[in-house]
Amino acid sequence: MKIINYDREIVSPNLFTPEEVLLEIFQYLPLESVYKFTCVSKASIINLGTRFPVRHYYLKLIQMSPVLFNFLTSAVIKNTLVWWLSSPPIGLSMLCPKSSLCLHQVMINASANKPSVSPNSGTIKISLDSTVKPFLKTLQKLQMKVDFSQAMKNTRERLLDAIVDNGFQFIDQPLLPSQANFAPIQEIGDAVYIASIEGNIPDNFPHGIYIRNGPNPLFGGFKSATSMFGRSSHCWIEGEGMVHALYLTKDSHGSWIVSYRNKYVETESFKLEKQRNRPSFLPAIEGDSTAISAAYFFNLLRFGKFNKVISNTNVFKHAKKFYSIAENYVPQEIDINTLKTLGNWDIDGSWDRPFTSHPKKAPGTGELVVMGVDAVEPFFVLGVISADGKKLVHKVDLKFKRSSLCHELGVTAKYNVIMDMPLTLNINRLIKGGPLIKYDKEGYARIGVMPRYGDADSVQWFQIKPHCTFHIINCFEDGNEVVVRGCRASASIIPGPEFGLNKFEWFSRGFNPNTTSEDASFLSRVYEWRLNMKNGEVREQYLTDTSFSMDFPMINENYSGVRNKYGYLQVVDLIESSNCGMAKYGMVAKLHFDEQATSTIQMQDHSDVDDSDTEKPIKVKYHNFGKNAFCSGAVFVSNPEHGSDEDDGWLISYVHNEDTDISQVHIIDTKKFESEAVAKITLPQRVPYGFHGTFASL
């Protein structure tokens, strides 16, 4: 009987290294996934493929990637591989479970139960039993007769599960009492009819569905994962998507019928973890760089994806169909009546990359303008989908030099508008020990304006002051200028603090209204850029003062891409958000873009902007939800009657009262914005705070 020997000086042509053993597992991974993780150029991969057989090709690829070398020499992988090879019932016998060949026991010279690895052992050399080696040769000859590939795939999956189960520990991220309504809930099941309505739903309110998306993490909440690589954690924007729908119809007598239901968006990764009934994807956004790299590596090897598909950010309608979306994957089509997930929407296979959470309908044509931001080249691709949703009519790589986390794009009658901010995703930075996602206050920022079907060379770029803008209110053309209005902040709330910093303290300081440093403030204010297409000049200014922080904008969608007079936003309760360490929105605001306020802008310290034009702030009205009541997913619903004004309609929003722990839907008359809600619909269960929503008439 042979012994597994750790002595690096013993050399034999019959010995296998852990790199070679893992190679057998690694080679069943799709080549595109290998390329993405290793960061080796496609040209190098193609060159390797022509010079080496498949096995040696992958080995060379691993040698070229310092990321993989670090993992392949780690103690976790060494120990697991040795354990796997030394246990016939679990190890080599898995290669061909139907085989009647007898595998001899392989022993190790350390412990009879758990092998130990000397820190000076270098590369492990494994000597196999004389019976095992002919067995492997026999397997090679039988590849055409038995499903060796499937057996190897199954073995790979079990080995990788063993590595993760033994090397990583999932830990719950605790919630404070003030964060209780961020906690997940269960699916309610069948639709529940609602009788508790305070006030009256207006008779001319359109029949329709108000649906909102938001994170609802499986298995009790957000997780962290600890291992020898450090700690990685879920970010606050993660968590499986759950859609909440309120149905408003009338019976034959004209009486309102209101019902509510909720349901998880059943993505591929949701179904995978649900089937396993335990957390499986390692958190891969926040935390120590080595831990995030490890999460990327093992998620990729086990599931073919860097991270899970969350689909928790928005719901949009196109060509009479509804889609749930988060921008790390393609949208999922939703049956609006049952909320059942119908499958991925990749436009008949023509869209093979992430998809923005905020696609925009082009004025006049009804086409859908989209973008996809990725961690690898091409970093930014723009697309135009036909009005009937059946065809991708335009797709272009804008040839970005970095992966800029652009959350939203804009449209005008003729142009597409692209925001390129210094909030970037960089795998090479991660490999070198830095954060995966980082906001660089010294980095460049620019806005691009391009014809609807233009290419990278057609984009006219305007250099602007560094900033962080996630949401655009609207864009339109005004003479020679393209006007862009959005919610601008001097710091980014995504993804969270760099490793080593206290997450609660970091968020609390950012929301604190008394924070003196612009670099640490999440204060988001309405901002305007005027881009002169003729002479290339830029004029930029704040439109609101520092009294309130606003975000999650909405407008009358009939005015998307054209000049509008009004906008609506959710207003951050800075005190409660600072105390909670997470954003809470206690009011909504109505912006009057064509009217000025009575006071001048309170500029405080905004040296990042040249305000040579001492404009007064615009007029703003506020609707307050009351003490300890906060909203999410607010949407403007226009009056369906012909000839209605732009601001003739209602704001509808989910509202949760933290004192009573009751969730409602409020309907606010936007012509009487500061008055009480005209209707408050009490829901049958608590609805956690979430992100974006939409209203669709039936």
GIJO-V848653 format. One record per helix or strand of 2 or more residues. SS is the DSSP state (h for helix, s for strand). FROM is the first residue (numbers start at 1). TO is the last residue. Records with the same first field share a line. If there is no record, write none. Layout:
SS->FROM-TO ; FROM-TO
This chain:
s->3-5 ; 107-108 ; 125-126 ; 169-172 ; 192-194 ; 197-199 ; 208-212 ; 223-227 ; 230-233 ; 241-250 ; 256-264 ; 286-287 ; 314-318 ; 321-325 ; 331-334 ; 341-345 ; 360-361 ; 368-373 ; 380-385 ; 392-397 ; 410-411 ; 415-420 ; 423-425 ; 437-439 ; 445-451 ; 460-464 ; 468-478 ; 481-489 ; 525-532 ; 538-542 ; 549-554 ; 566-572 ; 585-600 ; 616-624 ; 629-638 ; 649-657 ; 662-669 ; 679-682 ; 693-697
h->18-26 ; 31-38 ; 42-51 ; 54-64 ; 66-72 ; 75-85 ; 92-96 ; 130-141 ; 148-167 ; 177-182 ; 268-276 ; 289-303 ; 427-431 ; 456-458 ; 503-511 ; 518-520 ; 557-559 ; 574-580 ; 670-672
